[in-house]
Amino acid sequence: MRAVICSKFGPPENLTLEHVVDLKPKNGQVRIAIEACGVNFPDTLIIENKYQFKPELPFSPGGEVAGRIDALGEGVTDFKIGDPVMAMTLSGGFSEQIIVDSKALLRRPSSMDGKTAAGFTMTYGTSMHALKQRANLKRGETLLVLGAGGGVGLAAVEIGVAMGATVIAAASSSKKLTAAKNAGATHLINYQKNNLRDMLKKIVGKDGVDVIYDPIGGNLFEAALRSTSWRGRILVVGFASGNIPKVATNLALLKGCAIVGVFWGAFRLRETLLDNENFKQLFAWYDEGKIRPLISKSYSLEDAKEALRSIMNREAIGKIILTT
């Protein structure tokens, strides 16, 4: 099989496309013939050894895959060869095959194709966990989504709307905001052209925002924190800006608000059954047409470096996908 290999930590240019031996599933495992793999911001960190998950060299990056089972290990009875599935794997997805524990699999809805499924797991899993378990978002509340044009951002917009919130989308370009508007956002803020706090005051007044979803970090975090409501919740999802913010904790005291960490990968591993319930709801919303991943561009395995660069340069709107 072919696989994109990281043999030494560094930029995407270090990656190589190689022919490697076919994988064989062990007890309780399945082998997936990969149709597509999502490309995500953590992938850009993992190849540079800057992420909390640190695979041993050499490895193939790529943390969310979709495909069909083409081999079963001993003891696997819940799945059969040919079943369409999807999985969050942390690594190994930029290849034609991957081995996954059968307990970690999600059955793909019959209406969902492989490319869509590959752009679904991490972004919607992260945003659902963030808004449901971590923020306890309630119908009628206001939700500010920073980085609303990216994969997790657009997922958060759609899920927020589905949960009955009024969504304020903030992004760095008009194209990204158009995507957020199409996803259901009521209010739009271009924080490259306008002051975030000033714009939020015009929208929510002095009451502030109930929930803030932040995958960006940097200077936007403190500005957003200062705009929270009493008992507001600000979700720390990631640091796409490359800058981990430091804030005065008295702001949380004065606002009576909560700064809440979101690490969906660990949640998936530790509380798989609860996460499976999240996906049941997500799949139902998908079938109802309430959520629909925006895949802006697909790349081949040969172009994996270019795909990662587009994520690093924050050029992507919605999801970027690798196909085999």
MARVEXSE-915100 format. One record per atom (N, C-alpha, C): residue in one letter; x, y, z. Coordinates in steps of 0.1 Angstrom, whole numbers, padded with zeros to 4 digits, always signed. Layout:
aXYZ
...
# end
This chain:
m+0008-0012+0000
m+0000+0000+0000
m+0009+0012+0000
r+0003+0024-0003
r+0010+0037-0003
r+0006+0044+0010
a+0016+0051+0015
a+0014+0059+0027
a+0023+0071+0027
v+0018+0083+0032
v+0026+0094+0034
v+0033+0093+0048
i+0046+0093+0048
i+0054+0090+0059
i+0062+0102+0065
c+0061+0103+0078
c+0069+0113+0085
c+0081+0105+0092
s+0093+0107+0087
s+0104+0100+0092
s+0112+0108+0102
k+0110+0121+0101
k+0117+0130+0111
k+0107+0142+0113
f+0107+0147+0125
f+0098+0158+0128
f+0102+0171+0120
g+0092+0178+0116
g+0095+0191+0108
g+0084+0195+0100
p+0086+0204+0090
p+0076+0209+0082
p+0070+0199+0072
p+0059+0202+0065
p+0053+0192+0055
p+0063+0188+0045
e+0073+0196+0041
e+0082+0193+0031
e+0091+0181+0034
n+0091+0177+0047
n+0099+0165+0051
n+0092+0152+0047
l+0079+0153+0045
l+0071+0141+0043
l+0074+0134+0030
t+0073+0121+0029
t+0075+0113+0017
t+0064+0104+0015
l+0060+0101+0002
l+0050+0091-0002
l+0058+0079-0005
e+0055+0068+0002
e+0062+0055+0001
e+0053+0043-0001
h+0059+0033-0006
h+0052+0020-0007
h+0056+0012+0006
v+0047+0008+0014
v+0050+0000+0026
v+0041-0013+0026
v+0045-0022+0035
v+0038-0035+0035
v+0023-0033+0040
d+0015-0042+0035
d+0001-0041+0039
d-0001-0044+0054
l-0011-0038+0060
l-0013-0040+0074
l-0022-0052+0077
k-0020-0059+0088
k-0028-0070+0092
k-0034-0068+0106
p-0048-0069+0107
p-0054-0067+0119
p-0052-0078+0129
k-0050-0074+0142
k-0049-0084+0153
k-0062-0086+0159
n-0062-0093+0170
n-0074-0097+0178
n-0082-0084+0181
g-0095-0083+0178
g-0103-0072+0181
g-0102-0060+0172
q-0094-0061+0161
q-0091-0050+0152
q-0097-0053+0138
v-0099-0042+0131
v-0103-0043+0117
v-0093-0035+0108
r-0092-0039+0096
r-0085-0030+0086
r-0094-0023+0077
i-0092-0010+0076
i-0101-0002+0067
i-0093+0002+0055
a-0100-0001+0043
a-0095+0005+0031
a-0099+0019+0030
i-0090+0028+0031
i-0094+0042+0033
i-0098+0048+0020
e-0110+0055+0020
e-0115+0063+0009
e-0110+0077+0009
a-0110+0083+0021
a-0106+0097+0023
a-0102+0099+0038
c-0094+0109+0040
c-0089+0113+0053
c-0090+0128+0054
g-0096+0133+0065
g-0096+0147+0068
g-0082+0152+0071
v-0080+0165+0068
v-0068+0172+0071
v-0071+0183+0081
n-0065+0182+0093
n-0068+0191+0104
n-0056+0198+0110
f-0059+0209+0117
f-0048+0217+0123
f-0039+0208+0132
p-0044+0199+0140
p-0035+0191+0148
p-0025+0183+0140
d-0028+0180+0127
d-0019+0172+0119
d-0006+0181+0116
t-0008+0194+0115
t+0003+0203+0113
t+0012+0204+0125
l+0007+0202+0137
l+0015+0202+0149
l+0021+0188+0152
i+0014+0178+0149
i+0019+0164+0152
i+0032+0162+0144
i+0032+0166+0131
i+0044+0163+0123
i+0056+0171+0127
e+0054+0182+0135
e+0065+0190+0141
e+0067+0187+0155
n+0061+0177+0161
n+0063+0172+0175
n+0059+0184+0184
k+0048+0191+0181
k+0043+0202+0189
k+0029+0199+0195
y+0024+0187+0194
y+0011+0184+0199
y+0012+0175+0211
q+0001+0174+0219
q+0001+0166+0231
q+0002+0151+0227
f-0003+0147+0216
f-0001+0133+0211
f+0012+0132+0203
k+0021+0123+0207
k+0034+0123+0201
k+0037+0108+0196
p+0034+0106+0184
p+0037+0092+0178
p+0051+0089+0177
e+0055+0077+0177
e+0069+0073+0174
e+0072+0073+0159
l+0084+0078+0156
l+0088+0078+0142
l+0092+0064+0137
p+0090+0061+0125
p+0082+0068+0115
p+0067+0066+0116
f+0059+0075+0111
f+0044+0073+0112
f+0038+0081+0100
s+0026+0078+0098
s+0018+0085+0088
s+0008+0094+0096
p+0008+0107+0092
p-0002+0116+0099
p-0016+0113+0094
g-0025+0121+0099
g-0039+0119+0095
g-0048+0113+0106
g-0057+0120+0112
g-0064+0116+0124
g-0079+0112+0122
e-0085+0114+0110
e-0099+0110+0109
e-0100+0104+0095
v-0106+0092+0095
v-0106+0084+0082
v-0120+0079+0080
a-0123+0077+0067
a-0135+0070+0063
a-0132+0060+0052
g-0139+0049+0052
g-0136+0039+0042
g-0145+0027+0045
r-0141+0015+0040
r-0148+0003+0042
r-0139-0008+0047
i-0144-0016+0056
i-0136-0027+0062
i-0133-0037+0052
d-0120-0041+0051
d-0116-0051+0041
d-0109-0063+0047
a-0107-0063+0061
a-0101-0074+0068
a-0105-0073+0082
l-0108-0085+0088
l-0112-0086+0102
l-0102-0094+0110
g-0099-0089+0122
g-0091-0097+0132
g-0099-0107+0139
e-0093-0115+0146
e-0100-0125+0154
e-0109-0118+0165
g-0121-0124+0167
g-0130-0119+0178
g-0139-0108+0174
v-0138-0103+0161
v-0146-0092+0157
v-0159-0098+0151
t-0170-0095+0158
t-0183-0100+0154
t-0193-0089+0151
d-0191-0077+0155
d-0200-0066+0153
d-0200-0060+0139
f-0189-0063+0131
f-0187-0057+0118
f-0184-0068+0108
k-0186-0065+0096
k-0183-0075+0085
k-0175-0068+0074
i-0168-0076+0066
i-0161-0070+0054
i-0171-0063+0045
g-0167-0051+0041
g-0175-0042+0033
g-0183-0032+0040
d-0184-0032+0053
d-0191-0022+0061
d-0185-0009+0059
p-0193+0002+0056
p-0188+0016+0056
p-0186+0021+0070
v-0175+0026+0073
v-0172+0031+0087
v-0164+0044+0086
m-0162+0050+0098
m-0154+0061+0100
m-0148+0061+0114
a-0137+0067+0116
a-0130+0066+0129
a-0120+0078+0131
m-0118+0081+0144
m-0108+0091+0148
m-0096+0083+0153
t-0085+0085+0146
t-0073+0076+0149
t-0061+0083+0154
l-0060+0097+0154
l-0049+0105+0158
l-0038+0105+0147
s-0035+0093+0142
s-0024+0092+0131
s-0028+0080+0123
g-0020+0079+0111
g-0021+0068+0103
g-0031+0069+0091
g-0037+0081+0090
g-0048+0083+0080
g-0043+0087+0066
f-0031+0092+0064
f-0026+0096+0051
f-0021+0084+0044
s-0029+0074+0042
s-0025+0061+0036
s-0037+0054+0030
e-0034+0043+0024
e-0045+0035+0018
e-0051+0025+0027
q-0045+0022+0038
q-0050+0012+0048
q-0047+0018+0062
i-0056+0013+0071
i-0053+0017+0085
i-0059+0006+0094
i-0053+0003+0105
i-0058-0007+0115
i-0065+0001+0127
v-0077-0003+0130
v-0085+0004+0141
v-0091-0007+0150
d-0091-0004+0163
d-0098-0013+0172
d-0113-0012+0168
s-0120-0023+0168
s-0134-0023+0163
s-0143-0015+0173
k-0139-0014+0185
k-0147-0006+0195
k-0146+0009+0192
a-0136+0013+0185
a-0134+0027+0182
a-0142+0032+0169
l-0148+0022+0162
l-0154+0025+0149
l-0168+0032+0151
l-0171+0040+0141
l-0185+0046+0140
l-0190+0040+0127
r-0203+0036+0127
r-0209+0031+0115
r-0213+0044+0107
r-0210+0043+0094
r-0213+0055+0086
r-0227+0055+0082
p-0235+0066+0083
p-0248+0066+0078
p-0249+0062+0063
s-0259+0055+0059
s-0260+0051+0045
s-0261+0062+0036
s-0265+0074+0040
s-0266+0086+0031
s-0253+0094+0030
m-0243+0090+0038
m-0230+0097+0038
m-0219+0091+0030
d-0214+0098+0020
d-0203+0093+0012
d-0190+0094+0020
g-0179+0087+0014
g-0167+0087+0021
g-0160+0100+0024
k-0160+0109+0013
k-0154+0122+0015
k-0161+0130+0026
t-0174+0130+0026
t-0181+0137+0037
t-0178+0131+0050
a-0178+0118+0051
a-0175+0112+0064
a-0161+0115+0069
a-0152+0116+0060
a-0138+0120+0064
a-0137+0134+0069
g-0146+0142+0066
g-0146+0156+0071
g-0156+0158+0082
f-0160+0148+0088
f-0171+0148+0098
f-0166+0146+0113
t-0158+0135+0114
t-0156+0130+0128
t-0150+0140+0137
m-0138+0145+0134
m-0131+0153+0143
m-0137+0167+0145
t-0142+0173+0134
t-0147+0187+0135
t-0161+0187+0143
y-0170+0178+0139
y-0183+0177+0145
y-0182+0171+0159
g-0173+0161+0161
g-0171+0155+0174
g-0166+0165+0184
t-0156+0173+0180
t-0151+0183+0188
t-0161+0194+0192
s-0168+0199+0182
s-0178+0210+0185
s-0190+0205+0193
m-0194+0193+0190
m-0206+0188+0198
m-0202+0186+0212
h-0190+0180+0215
h-0186+0178+0229
h-0184+0192+0235
a-0178+0201+0228
a-0176+0214+0234
a-0189+0221+0238
l-0199+0221+0229
l-0211+0228+0232
l-0221+0221+0241
k-0220+0208+0241
k-0230+0200+0249
k-0224+0197+0263
q-0213+0189+0263
q-0208+0185+0276
q-0200+0197+0283
r-0193+0205+0276
r-0184+0214+0283
r-0191+0228+0285
a-0199+0232+0275
a-0206+0245+0277
a-0220+0244+0282
n-0226+0232+0280
n-0240+0231+0284
n-0248+0242+0277
l-0246+0244+0265
l-0253+0254+0257
l-0268+0252+0257
k-0276+0263+0260
k-0290+0262+0262
k-0297+0270+0250
r-0309+0265+0247
r-0317+0272+0237
r-0319+0286+0241
g-0318+0295+0232
g-0320+0310+0235
g-0307+0317+0239
e-0296+0310+0242
e-0284+0317+0246
e-0277+0322+0233
t-0267+0331+0235
t-0259+0336+0225
t-0246+0328+0224
l-0241+0325+0212
l-0229+0317+0210
l-0220+0325+0201
l-0208+0329+0205
l-0198+0335+0196
l-0188+0324+0192
v-0187+0323+0178
v-0177+0313+0173
v-0166+0321+0166
l-0154+0320+0172
l-0142+0326+0166
l-0137+0316+0155
g-0130+0321+0145
g-0125+0312+0135
g-0137+0304+0128
a-0147+0312+0125
a-0160+0305+0121
a-0159+0300+0107
g-0149+0303+0099
g-0148+0298+0086
g-0141+0285+0084
g-0134+0280+0095
g-0127+0268+0095
g-0135+0256+0097
g-0129+0244+0097
g-0137+0232+0099
g-0145+0231+0112
v-0138+0232+0123
v-0144+0231+0136
v-0153+0244+0138
g-0150+0255+0133
g-0158+0267+0135
g-0171+0266+0128
l-0171+0261+0115
l-0184+0260+0108
l-0192+0249+0115
a-0186+0238+0120
a-0193+0228+0127
a-0200+0234+0139
a-0193+0242+0147
a-0198+0249+0159
a-0210+0258+0155
v-0209+0265+0144
v-0220+0273+0139
v-0233+0265+0137
e-0231+0254+0129
e-0242+0245+0126
e-0249+0239+0138
i-0240+0234+0147
i-0245+0227+0159
i-0252+0237+0169
g-0246+0249+0170
g-0252+0259+0178
g-0266+0263+0173
v-0267+0264+0160
v-0281+0267+0155
v-0290+0255+0157
a-0285+0243+0155
a-0294+0232+0158
a-0298+0230+0172
m-0290+0236+0182
m-0293+0235+0196
m-0301+0247+0200
g-0304+0256+0191
g-0313+0267+0194
g-0307+0280+0199
a-0294+0281+0197
a-0287+0293+0201
a-0287+0304+0190
t-0285+0316+0194
t-0283+0327+0184
t-0268+0328+0182
v-0263+0325+0170
v-0249+0324+0167
v-0243+0336+0161
i-0232+0341+0167
i-0224+0352+0161
i-0211+0346+0156
a-0209+0347+0143
a-0198+0342+0136
a-0187+0353+0134
a-0175+0350+0139
a-0164+0359+0137
a-0153+0352+0129
a-0148+0359+0119
a-0137+0353+0110
a-0129+0364+0104
s-0119+0360+0097
s-0109+0369+0092
s-0111+0374+0077
s-0121+0369+0071
s-0124+0373+0057
s-0139+0372+0054
s-0142+0379+0043
s-0156+0379+0039
s-0160+0366+0033
k-0151+0359+0027
k-0155+0345+0022
k-0158+0336+0033
k-0150+0336+0044
k-0152+0328+0055
k-0166+0331+0062
l-0169+0344+0063
l-0181+0348+0069
l-0193+0344+0060
t-0191+0344+0047
t-0202+0340+0038
t-0205+0325+0041
a-0195+0317+0043
a-0197+0303+0046
a-0204+0301+0060
a-0200+0310+0069
a-0207+0309+0082
a-0221+0313+0082
k-0224+0323+0073
k-0238+0328+0071
k-0246+0316+0065
n-0240+0310+0055
n-0247+0298+0049
n-0249+0287+0059
a-0241+0286+0069
a-0242+0276+0079
a-0253+0279+0090
g-0258+0292+0089
g-0269+0295+0098
g-0266+0307+0108
a-0254+0313+0108
a-0251+0323+0117
a-0260+0335+0115
t-0264+0341+0126
t-0273+0353+0125
t-0265+0366+0124
h-0254+0367+0131
h-0246+0379+0130
h-0232+0376+0126
l-0225+0385+0119
l-0212+0383+0113
l-0202+0394+0117
i-0190+0390+0121
i-0180+0400+0125
i-0167+0396+0118
n-0161+0406+0110
n-0148+0404+0104
n-0138+0411+0114
y-0131+0403+0121
y-0122+0408+0131
y-0109+0413+0125
q-0107+0411+0112
q-0095+0417+0106
q-0098+0432+0103
k-0110+0435+0101
k-0114+0449+0098
k-0120+0457+0109
n-0126+0450+0119
n-0133+0456+0130
n-0129+0452+0143
n-0131+0460+0153
n-0127+0456+0167
n-0138+0447+0172
l-0133+0435+0177
l-0142+0425+0181
l-0151+0429+0192
r-0146+0435+0203
r-0154+0440+0214
r-0164+0450+0210
d-0160+0460+0202
d-0170+0470+0198
d-0181+0464+0190
m-0178+0455+0181
m-0189+0449+0173
m-0198+0440+0182
l-0193+0433+0192
l-0201+0425+0201
l-0210+0434+0209
k-0205+0446+0214
k-0214+0455+0221
k-0226+0459+0213
k-0224+0461+0200
k-0235+0465+0191
k-0245+0454+0190
i-0241+0442+0191
i-0250+0431+0189
i-0257+0426+0202
v-0249+0425+0213
v-0255+0420+0225
v-0256+0431+0236
g-0251+0443+0234
g-0252+0453+0244
g-0242+0450+0256
k-0246+0454+0268
k-0238+0452+0279
k-0240+0438+0285
d-0249+0430+0281
d-0252+0417+0286
d-0241+0407+0284
g-0234+0409+0273
g-0223+0400+0269
g-0228+0387+0263
v-0218+0378+0259
v-0221+0366+0252
v-0221+0354+0262
d-0230+0345+0260
d-0232+0334+0270
d-0220+0324+0268
v-0218+0320+0256
v-0208+0310+0253
v-0199+0314+0242
i-0186+0313+0244
i-0176+0317+0233
i-0168+0304+0230
y-0167+0301+0217
y-0160+0290+0212
y-0148+0295+0205
d-0136+0291+0210
d-0123+0297+0206
d-0113+0287+0201
p-0112+0284+0188
p-0101+0275+0183
p-0089+0283+0179
i-0089+0296+0181
i-0078+0305+0175
i-0068+0309+0186
g-0072+0313+0198
g-0062+0318+0208
g-0057+0332+0204
g-0045+0334+0209
g-0039+0347+0206
g-0046+0359+0212
n-0046+0371+0206
n-0052+0383+0212
n-0067+0382+0213
l-0073+0374+0204
l-0087+0373+0204
l-0093+0368+0217
f-0085+0359+0224
f-0090+0353+0236
f-0094+0363+0247
e-0085+0372+0250
e-0088+0381+0260
e-0099+0391+0256
a-0100+0395+0244
a-0111+0403+0239
a-0124+0396+0241
a-0124+0383+0237
a-0136+0376+0239
a-0140+0374+0253
l-0130+0371+0262
l-0132+0369+0276
l-0139+0381+0282
r-0134+0393+0278
r-0139+0405+0284
r-0154+0408+0279
s-0158+0400+0269
s-0171+0402+0263
s-0181+0391+0268
t-0177+0383+0277
t-0186+0373+0282
t-0197+0378+0291
s-0208+0371+0292
s-0219+0375+0301
s-0215+0370+0315
w-0224+0374+0325
w-0223+0368+0339
w-0226+0353+0337
r-0217+0345+0343
r-0218+0330+0342
r-0216+0325+0328
g-0209+0333+0320
g-0205+0329+0307
g-0195+0318+0307
r-0194+0311+0295
r-0184+0300+0294
r-0176+0303+0282
i-0163+0303+0283
i-0154+0304+0272
i-0146+0291+0270
l-0148+0286+0258
l-0142+0272+0255
l-0129+0273+0248
v-0119+0267+0254
v-0105+0267+0249
v-0104+0255+0240
v-0105+0257+0227
v-0106+0245+0217
v-0092+0243+0211
g-0085+0254+0208
g-0072+0252+0201
g-0065+0266+0199
f-0054+0265+0192
f-0045+0277+0191
f-0040+0279+0177
a-0050+0280+0168
a-0046+0281+0153
a-0038+0293+0150
s-0039+0303+0159
s-0030+0315+0157
s-0016+0313+0159
g-0013+0302+0166
g+0001+0298+0170
g+0005+0305+0183
n-0004+0312+0189
n-0001+0319+0201
n-0010+0315+0213
i-0004+0309+0223
i-0012+0305+0235
i-0014+0317+0244
p-0026+0321+0246
p-0028+0334+0253
p-0026+0332+0268
k-0022+0343+0274
k-0021+0344+0289
k-0029+0355+0293
v-0038+0353+0303
v-0048+0363+0307
v-0047+0365+0322
a-0051+0377+0327
a-0053+0379+0341
a-0065+0372+0346
t-0063+0363+0356
t-0075+0355+0360
t-0085+0363+0368
n-0082+0375+0372
n-0092+0383+0378
n-0104+0386+0369
l-0102+0385+0356
l-0113+0387+0346
l-0123+0376+0348
a-0119+0364+0350
a-0129+0353+0352
a-0136+0355+0365
l-0129+0361+0375
l-0136+0363+0388
l-0146+0374+0386
l-0143+0385+0380
l-0152+0396+0378
l-0164+0392+0370
k-0162+0384+0360
k-0173+0380+0352
k-0181+0368+0357
g-0176+0362+0368
g-0182+0349+0373
g-0183+0339+0362
c-0174+0339+0353
c-0174+0330+0341
c-0165+0319+0343
a-0166+0309+0334
a-0157+0297+0334
a-0149+0296+0322
i-0136+0293+0323
i-0127+0291+0312
i-0126+0275+0312
v-0131+0269+0301
v-0133+0255+0300
v-0124+0249+0289
g-0116+0239+0292
g-0108+0232+0282
g-0116+0222+0274
v-0113+0221+0262
v-0120+0211+0253
v-0109+0202+0246
f-0109+0189+0249
f-0100+0180+0243
f-0108+0168+0239
w-0114+0169+0227
w-0123+0158+0223
w-0116+0145+0221
g-0104+0144+0217
g-0097+0132+0215
g-0096+0124+0228
a-0093+0130+0239
a-0093+0124+0252
a-0107+0119+0256
f-0117+0128+0253
f-0131+0125+0257
f-0135+0112+0249
r-0132+0112+0236
r-0135+0100+0228
r-0129+0087+0234
l-0117+0088+0239
l-0110+0076+0244
l-0116+0072+0258
r-0118+0082+0266
r-0123+0080+0280
r-0138+0077+0282
e-0146+0084+0273
e-0160+0083+0275
e-0167+0080+0261
t-0162+0069+0256
t-0166+0065+0242
t-0181+0063+0241
l-0188+0057+0250
l-0202+0055+0250
l-0210+0068+0249
l-0206+0078+0257
l-0212+0091+0257
l-0210+0098+0244
d-0197+0097+0239
d-0194+0103+0226
d-0203+0096+0215
n-0205+0083+0216
n-0213+0077+0206
n-0227+0082+0206
e-0232+0086+0218
e-0245+0092+0219
e-0245+0106+0211
n-0234+0113+0213
n-0233+0126+0206
n-0234+0124+0191
f-0228+0113+0186
f-0228+0111+0171
f-0241+0106+0167
k-0249+0099+0175
k-0263+0095+0171
k-0271+0108+0168
q-0269+0118+0177
q-0276+0131+0175
q-0271+0138+0162
l-0258+0138+0160
l-0252+0144+0149
l-0256+0138+0136
f-0257+0124+0136
f-0261+0117+0124
f-0276+0120+0121
a-0284+0121+0131
a-0298+0125+0130
a-0299+0139+0123
w-0292+0148+0128
w-0292+0162+0123
w-0287+0161+0108
y-0277+0153+0105
y-0272+0152+0092
y-0284+0147+0082
d-0290+0136+0087
d-0301+0131+0079
d-0313+0141+0077
e-0314+0150+0087
e-0325+0160+0086
e-0320+0172+0078
g-0307+0173+0074
g-0302+0184+0066
g-0298+0196+0074
k-0298+0194+0088
k-0294+0206+0096
k-0279+0208+0097
i-0271+0198+0094
i-0257+0200+0094
i-0252+0193+0081
r-0242+0200+0075
r-0236+0195+0062
r-0222+0200+0061
p-0212+0191+0062
p-0198+0195+0061
p-0195+0202+0048
l-0188+0213+0049
l-0184+0221+0037
l-0170+0216+0034
i-0168+0209+0023
i-0155+0204+0018
i-0151+0214+0007
s-0141+0222+0010
s-0137+0232+0000
s-0127+0227-0010
k-0119+0217-0006
k-0110+0212-0016
k-0105+0198-0012
s-0103+0190-0023
s-0098+0176-0021
s-0084+0175-0027
y-0075+0168-0021
y-0062+0166-0026
y-0059+0151-0026
s-0050+0147-0035
s-0045+0133-0035
s-0034+0131-0025
l-0031+0118-0022
l-0020+0115-0013
l-0007+0122-0018
e-0005+0123-0031
e+0007+0129-0037
e+0008+0144-0033
d-0003+0150-0030
d-0003+0164-0027
d-0006+0167-0012
a-0002+0158-0003
a-0005+0159+0011
a+0003+0171+0017
k+0015+0174+0012
k+0022+0186+0016
k+0015+0199+0014
e+0009+0200+0002
e+0002+0212-0002
e-0011+0213+0007
a-0017+0202+0010
a-0029+0202+0018
a-0026+0207+0032
l-0015+0202+0038
l-0011+0207+0051
l-0007+0221+0051
r-0001+0226+0041
r+0003+0240+0040
r-0009+0249+0039
s-0019+0245+0033
s-0032+0253+0032
s-0038+0254+0046
i-0037+0244+0054
i-0042+0245+0068
i-0033+0254+0076
m-0020+0253+0075
m-0010+0261+0082
m-0011+0276+0079
n-0014+0279+0067
n-0016+0292+0062
n-0030+0298+0064
r-0038+0290+0070
r-0052+0294+0073
r-0060+0299+0061
e-0057+0291+0050
e-0064+0294+0037
e-0077+0287+0036
a-0078+0276+0043
a-0090+0267+0041
a-0103+0273+0046
i-0113+0271+0039
i-0127+0274+0043
i-0134+0260+0045
g-0139+0257+0056
g-0144+0244+0059
g-0134+0233+0059
k-0136+0222+0053
k-0127+0211+0054
k-0118+0209+0042
i-0106+0203+0044
i-0097+0199+0034
i-0096+0184+0035
i-0097+0177+0024
i-0097+0162+0024
i-0086+0156+0015
l-0080+0145+0020
l-0071+0137+0011
l-0079+0125+0007
t-0078+0122-0006
t-0084+0110-0011
t-0073+0100-0016
t-0077+0087-0016
t-0067+0077-0020
t-0069+0073-0034
# end
